[in-house]
Every structure is written in C-alpha cells, then in structure tokens.
Amino acid sequence: MKRIILIATLFLLISVPFKSFALNFTDTEGHWAEREIDWAYKKGYIKGYPGGEFKPMKNVTRAELYEMVKNLLKGGAKSSAEFKDVKDTDWYKEALDLAKGGNYLVHKGDYFSPDTSATRMEVVRILNQIYRLDEKTLDNFKDTETLAGSDRRSIYALQTLGIIEGYEDGTFRPENSLTRAQICAILKRAATNLGYSKGGESIESIKKELEDKIRDAEGIDIMKYSPSSAESLNYE
C-alpha cells in the first residue's frame, strides 16, 4: 500500500507543475490559502471578482459549493434535481442535476436555499458520498455527539486523511460556514489525497485498479525490448 501511495504521489508531482501561480489577485497575497486559491482558480474550479479581487473570507453558498464540485469532477450522470426554489434556467441547475445523478446531492426536502452559506458538515457529507469512504470509527470532537453515526464516521475519515481539520479547542463546529479560501483548501486536499472520482467508483475500487496496473507492469520482461523501446516503456 505504501508503494501505491508513493506512485500516486509521484504521479501528482509530475502532473502538476511545482510552482506558485502568479495570478495577482489584489487580496490574496500572503493569505494562508494563497497557493490553494491559485490552484483552484487555475484549474477553473472557482472564479474571481471584477476588479481583481478574490474575496477569500466571503462565505461560499450552497449553489457555489455544488458548482465547484461539478467543476472538480468534470462530468457524470445527470438526474433532475427538483426543488421549489430552483428553476431550470438557474446557473447552478446543472451542478445539482449532476450531484443527484452522482448520488452526492445531500440536500433533501422541497427547498434548496441556494444562497444559504454552505457549512462544514455539508461539505463533509458531499465528499463522503463522492469518495464513498468506508470508515468504522467515530470522531472524538467535543461538539459532535448529537450527530448521526454516519456523519461522525465521515468526519473521522476526512480528518484522518488530512482533508478537513478541527479547531484547537477540540471542537469541529459542523454548522460553521465555509469561506472561499477554506473550500479551495479542502478541495485541493481531497484531489491530492483521494484523486479525482471516476464516475461514482469507490476509493477502494480505484486503489484496486492501481494495484492491478502495478502488478501488470512488474510482470513485463524489459529484456525482450530493444533499447529504444525499453526507454519508451520505462517512460510509460
């Protein structure tokens, strides 16, 4: 398993240029999430504001959260998400349809409330549905005892993976709003640690696919190839 993680890490390092992107937002220089904001913006997951501002401390709405996740996953099956306060012409409607089709639309009921600030618990539930993290252990934060067991297991899984953190006083604050900077950091950690979800596959099936590819590669007899072919094979 350590070898798989190493190979996946090397792949990410090769795939993503290791440099700071000079995007020149007027309000992110020196911010703790500057690199994560630059990453999310460069990938096209989130946009800035007219005048060169990013507004890192502005809260993310539910609509914006699902739009960012849609941009991260890039496609998938659609199923019509029906809410009384969402129209087919709304800019985030496709994101909700993809979320429902991908089984990560965690908001139920008649109303979606798109302009409501997204919470830490909401993003935990969404990421758990996307990556299907099968965790058995409950978290031990001071303020999560009243949460459902499934929510506490999801929190523990994401905390263990370093994707979302608690606070220094031992609380998780599940109903706290998320800022634009925070969601950039969370999604970057998710993409780095778990990869980009493939059509609803679980993380275990993705790991198995990688293990199978490693096994196939180890079975290749490189001595059967010419020097130039072997060099090309090694590159692949």
N, C-alpha and C positions, 0 to 999 in steps of 0.2 A: 504493500500500500504506500510506503514511503517513496518507492520508486515512481509510482503513478503520480503522486503529488509533485515530485521533483520534475518529471517530464511535463506535466501540466503547467508548472510554474515557468519552466524554460520556454514553453510554447508562448505563454503570455508575454514574457520578456522580449521574445523575438518579434511577436506580432505587434506590440505596442511600443513605439519609439520612446526611449527613456530620456525625456527632456521636458522642460516646462514650456507650455504653450503660451506665447505672449499674446494674449487676447485683449489686453489693455482695457478691461472693464475699469470704470472710474472709481468703483467702490469695493474692489476685491483684493487689491494689492496688500499683502501682509495678513490677509484673513486666514484663520486656521484651516479653512477648507478651500484655499485658493486653487490648489492642484486638482482637487476633486471637482470643483466648479468648472475649471478649464477642460477637464476630461469629459464631463457631461455635455458641455457646450460644443466641444469639438466633434463629439460623437453624434450630435444632433438630438440629444435627449431632452434638452431644455433650451430655452431662448433667453436673450437679454431684453432690456427695455430700450425704447428710443432715448437717445442722448448718451448711450454708452454705459448705462447702469445695469447691474445685475440684481440688486436688492437682495443680498444674501440672507438678511434677517426677516424678510417678508414670509408670512406663513404660506404653505402650499395648500391649495384647495383640493377637495376630493377629485374634481374634474382634472386638475393639473396632475395629480398623482397618477391616475389611470392613463393619462396621455403620455407621461414619462415612461411608464411600464410598457405601454404599447410600442413606443419608440425603441425601447431596450430589446424587446422580444422580436420585433420586426416580422409580424405576420401571425398566422394561426387560423383556426376555425372560428367562424362567427355564428352567433346566435342572438336574436333580437332581445335586447335588454329593455324591458318595459317599465317605465316609471311615469307617474302623472306629471312630474315637473321636468321631464326631458323630452325634447322634440327631435324628430328625425334630422332636422337641419342644424342641430346644435353641433359645434365644432368638436366636441368630445364624444359624440354618439358612437362613432366607430370604435373608439377605445373601450367603451362599455360593452359593445357587441362582441369584441374580441375577448374581453375579460369573461363574459358569460360563456362564450364558446370554449374558452380555455379553462373554465371552472375556477377562476380566481376572482370573480365578482363577489366580494364578501358582504356587500351591502344588500340587505333584503328589505321587503316592505313596499309600500306604494310610492314612497318618495325617496329620491336620491340626495337631494340638497347639495347640488354641485358646488356651490360657493362656500360651503362649510369647510373650515380648516380640517385637513386630514390629521389623524392622531398617530401616535407611535404604535398603538395596538392595531390600528387598521393596516399599517404597512407590514407589521409582523404577520398578520393573517394572510395578506396578499402574497408575501414571499413564501410562506409555508405552503400555500396552495400551488404556487408555481413550481417550487422545487420538491414538494412532497416529502418533506423532512420527517423521517420516521423516528422520533425521539420518545423515549420512555420516561425520562427523568423530568421532574418538576423543577422550576426555578425556585430560588430561595430569597427573592426580594421581599422587603418588608410590607409592600403595599399591593401584592398580587394574590393574596389568599382568597379573595372573593371571586377571582376569575375562574372560568371553566378550566378543567384539566387540560383540554386541548390547547388553550391559549397559553397556559403556563409551560407546557412542553415545547410549544413553538418558540416562546421567548428564550427558554434554555438552549434550544438548538441554535438559534441565531446568535445568542450571546457566546456560546462555546466556539462558534466559527468566527467570532470577532466582527460580525456584521452589524450588530447593534449593541449598545452598552447601557449600563445603568448609571446611577448617579453616586457620588461619593458618600452620600448618607445611607446607602443601601436600598434606595428606592428605585423603582422602574418608571413610575409615573405614566402609566399606559394611556391616559387620556390627554396628556400634553400634546399640544400642536407641534407640527414639524415645520422647520424653516426650509427655505430653498437650499441653503447651504447643507443642512443636515440630510435632506433627501439625496442630494448629489453624492455625499459621502457614503450613505447606506447602499445606494445602488452600485457604486463603484466597488465596494467591498463584496457585495453579492456577486457581481460579474467576475471579480477576480478570484474569489474563493469557491464559487459554485459553477461558474461558467454561464453560458447563455442557454437557457432552457430550450430544448428542441421538441416542439410540438406536444408538450404535455408529458414528456418522458420523465420518469422519476430520476433522482440523482443516482440511485443505485444502478439503474439500467445504463446510465451514461458512464458510470465507473466500469461496469462490466464490459461495455463496448471498448473502452480504452484498454482494459486488461487483455481483451481478445486481440486487439491490434498489436500490443506489445508482444504477445505470445507468437503471433504470426511473424513479426519482424525478427524475433530471436531464432526462428526456425529457418531463416534464409541462409543458404550456404554462399557467402560472398565470394568464395574462391572460384565459383563457377562463372563469374563475370569477368569481362575484360577490365583493365584499369580504368578506362573512361566510364564504362557502365557502372562499375563499383562506386566510383566517385559520385555519379548521379544518384545511385541507390542510397548511398550514405546521406546525401543531401535530403532526399525524400524522407 
